[in-house]
Amino acid sequence: MEPRITPAANPLAARREGYSAEEIATVSLDNRYIGFPYTKLMNSNPYIDQSAAVIMTSVEKATALGIDPSRWVFLHGCGDATDHWFVSERVNYHSSPAIRMMSSKAFDMVGKTVDEMDHLDLYSCFPSAIQMGCQEIGVAEDDPRGLTVTGGLPFFGGPGNNYVTHSIAEMVNKVRAQPGSFGLCTANGHNVTKHAAGIYSTTPTEGPWQREDPAGYQSKLDAMAKPVLVEEANGAAKIETYTVMHRPDGPEHGLIIGRLTETGARFLANTPADAATLYDLQENGEVGRAGFVTCAEGKNSFTPE
């Protein structure tokens, strides 16, 4: 089995230092928090000078152009779906019904499972996106195949959502180098909102190529229940999820998505901006931590106990 792809092994990667897990997780002057708990090296690296291209033709056109059949790569399966558009309407913050749906549709088209994929590239803008991708697709986070063919967004880099052009182009190289192998690329955009998957191989497809209209299964995702959201929240509450955003010199503000204890309704809030509260939230904050939310002049503020 081909060893995992690392940035150090990829001459096209923007960062080739080959950071260890400990270095990625350790806060330093060069690796400060961006949005707690993610350090700079856990964030995607979009401000780089990179380009990639994928040429698409029919078999008839490729033959007419004289392209060697050994260079041909076929799209065998695909799917695309969208989670609830507004983050405040998500079912929860640790799953993605859309990733589960679109990946299953892609595998169904091919008649294969994720275990039969030889190469993987899961969209890697932030750790949570990878974790949700692994969970919904059914891939272990330490899968021996590795989770990327490029080195990943924080290290290989990627100009915005165009990273996936790079991952597809590299996947083409992988399946060409191992004829008959299959590779899965996934993509997402916005706030882990829009999702897509493609499965590639040098093996020609059989019969007419036809995908299921995504509108059919998207309607099922759109119909999923949305939690009740209150714009002005007051009362005892608990943290559902949170982050602390940082400037170069330290924490700037806290962002809370919480639930009112009495009704279970969801709310969005900031925290008091004093450093003590922000550091306390960072050091002692956890999902489910109790506190109190108040609304003044249309703005919710959550103070943890």
N, C-alpha and C positions, 0 to 999 in steps of 0.2 A: 504494500500500500504506500502511496506517495506520502512523504512527511508533510506535516502541517505547513501552510504558507505563513511566513513571518515577514514583517516589513524589512528586516535585515537581509532576507533572502531575495527580495524583489527590487531590482535596480530601478524600477519606475516609481517606487514609493517616495513620498515627500520626506518622511522621517524614517531613517534606517538605523537608528541607534539600537533598536532591539531591547526596549525597556523590559525589566522584570515586572512581575505582578506587584511586588513590594514597592518598586519605584513608581509605578502608575498610581498606587493607592496612597503614597506618602505625600503629605502636604509640605511644600517648600516654596521658596521665593519664585522658582521657575515652574512650579506645579501647584499653584494656589487653587482654592476652591473657586468654581464658577457658580454653580448652583448646588449647594450641599445636598447629597453627599458626593457629588461628582467633582473630581479634580480636573484640571485643564487637559490632562492626558486621557481622560475618559470622554472628552467631548470631540465631536467631529471637527475636522480641519478643512474648512471650505475656502480659505483665502489663498489659493495656490494657482499656479499656472499649469494646467493640464488640459489635454484634449484627447478625445477618442472618437472613433467612428465605427459603425456597423453597416455593412452593405447588404441590402436585402434584394433578392431577385427570385423569380420563379426558376424551376429546373430548366424550363425551355430557354429562358434568357441566359442562365449560367452556361448552358451548353453552347448557345450561339456566340457567347463571348469567349468561349474557349477556356473557361475556368476548369482546372483539373478537379474531377470529382472528389479527390482526396481532401480538397479544401472545403467541400460542402458541409454545412452544419444545418440541421433541421430543428425547427421549433416543434416539439412533440406535444407539449401541454402548456396551458396557461390559465390564469384566472385573475380577476381583479375585483376588489370589493372595498367598501368604505365603512368604517365604524361611525357611530353617531358623531356628527360634525362638531358639535360643541362639546368641549371637554367636560363641562358641567353636566352633560346628559349621559355620560358613559355609564355602563352598567356597573363597572368597578374600575380600579386602576392597576389591576394585576393580570388582566386577560384581554384578548382581542378576538371577539367573535369573527371579525372580518378576515384576520389572518387564517384562522381555522377553516373558514369557508373557502376562501380563494385557493388555499394550498390543496385542500381536498379535491376541488374541482380540477386543478392542474394534474394531480396524480390520477384522478379518474380518467382523464383524457388519454393518458399514457398507458394506463393499466398496470402501473407500478406503484410501489410504496416508497416512502422516504428512505427505508433501509436499503433499497435497491439503487439509490443514487450514489454515484462514485465521487462526485464533487459537490460541494455546497458553498453558497455565498449568501449568508443572511445579512440583511441590511443592518448596519452597525453604527448608526448615528450616536447612540448613547447606550450604556449597559442595559437599561430597561427594555429597549427595543429588541436587543438580542435575546434577553431572557424571555420576553413574551413570544418572540419568534420560535425559540426552542420549545417552549411549553406548548404552543398551539400546533406546531408542525410535528412534534414528537421526536425531537433531537436532544440528546444529552448535551449539556453545556461543555463537557469534556470529551465529546465525540472524537474518536481517533482520526476521523476524516478531516477534522478542522472545520471551522465555521466560515472561512473566507478563502477565496482564491487570490486576493490582492494584498491582504494585510489589514484591511478594515479602514473605515473612514477616519478614525483619529490618527492613523499612522500612514496608510497609503495616501490618504487625502481624498478629496472629491469635491469639485466645484458645485456645491449645492446638490440638488437631486440628480445632477448629471453623473454622479458617482456610478449609477447603475449602468450607464453606457460603458464605463470602464470595467465593471464586474462582468457584464455580458461579453465584452471583447476578450477579457482574460479567460472566461469560461469557454469561449470558442477555441482559444489556444489549448486549453486543457483537454477538451474532448477530441480535438484533432490529434493531439499527442498520444491519446489512448483511444484509438478507433473502437466504436461500439460502446463506449462508456456513456453514462448519462450524468448531467449536471443540473442542479437547481439554483436559480438566482431569485432572490426576493427583493422587493422594493417597498419603501413607504415614503409618505410625504406629509407635510403639515405637522400636526402634533400626534404622530403615530396614528394617523387618520386614514389616509388613502393607501391601499395595499395592492401589490401585484406580484405575480410569480410567473416564471418561465422555465421550462425544462428542455434541455438541448442535448443533441447527440448527432454524431456523424451517420448513425443508422437511418436510412430513409424511412419516412412515415409510410404506413400502409393504408390504402383506401383514401377516400376524400377527407381532407382536413377540415374539421368543423368544430367550433367551440360552442359551449352553451352560452346563450345570451346572458351576460351578467345581470341584466335588469331583473331577470326572474328570481335569482337568489338574493339580489340586493334588497328586494322588497321584503324578504323575510328578516333581514338584518335591520331594516328601517322600522319594522314593526315591533322590535324588541322593546320591552318596557323601559321607561326612563324614570329615574328617581325623581321625587317631588323636589323642586328647587325653590327656596325662598330667597328673595333678593335682599330683604331686610330681616336680619336674624337677631334674636335676643334670647338669652337664657343659657342654662347649662348645656354643654356640648362636648363632643369628643372629636379628636383628629381622625379623619379618614385617610388623608395623605398630605404631605407638606414638603416644602423646600425652603432653604434660606439662601437668598441671592447675595452675591459678594461683589464688592469693588476690589481693586488691587490691595487696598489697605485694610480690608476686613468686611464683615457682614453689613449689608445695607438694609434689607427688609425681608420679612418672612411672608410666605404665601401659604395659606391654609385652605384645604377643602375639608369641611367637617360635616358632622351630623348633629342635629339638635337631639338632646337626650330624650325629651318628652315625646316628640313626634317622629323622629327618625328622618326628618326632612334634611336635605343637603343645603349647604350654604358655602359661599366663597368669602374669604376674609384675609386681611393682612393681620400682622401682629403689631404691638407697640414697637416703635423703631429703636428703642434704647438698646445699647450693646448688651446689657445684662440679659435681657429677655432673649435676644437673638442667640447669644452664646449658650444660654440655658436650653433653648430649643434644639440647638445643634448637639449639645452634649447629652441631653436627657430626653429629647423628643422621641416619640415613637408613635406608630399608628395605634390609635385607641386611647392616647393620653387625654385625660379630662381637662376641662377648662371652662371658660365662660365667654360667650360672644355678646357684644353689644353693637348697636347700630346708631350712628350719629351722623346727621347730614348726608344720609344715603350711603355711608361707608361702614362696612362691618369690620370690627376689630376683635380678634380672639386672643385672650390672655390665658396661657396654660397655668394649671395649678402648680 
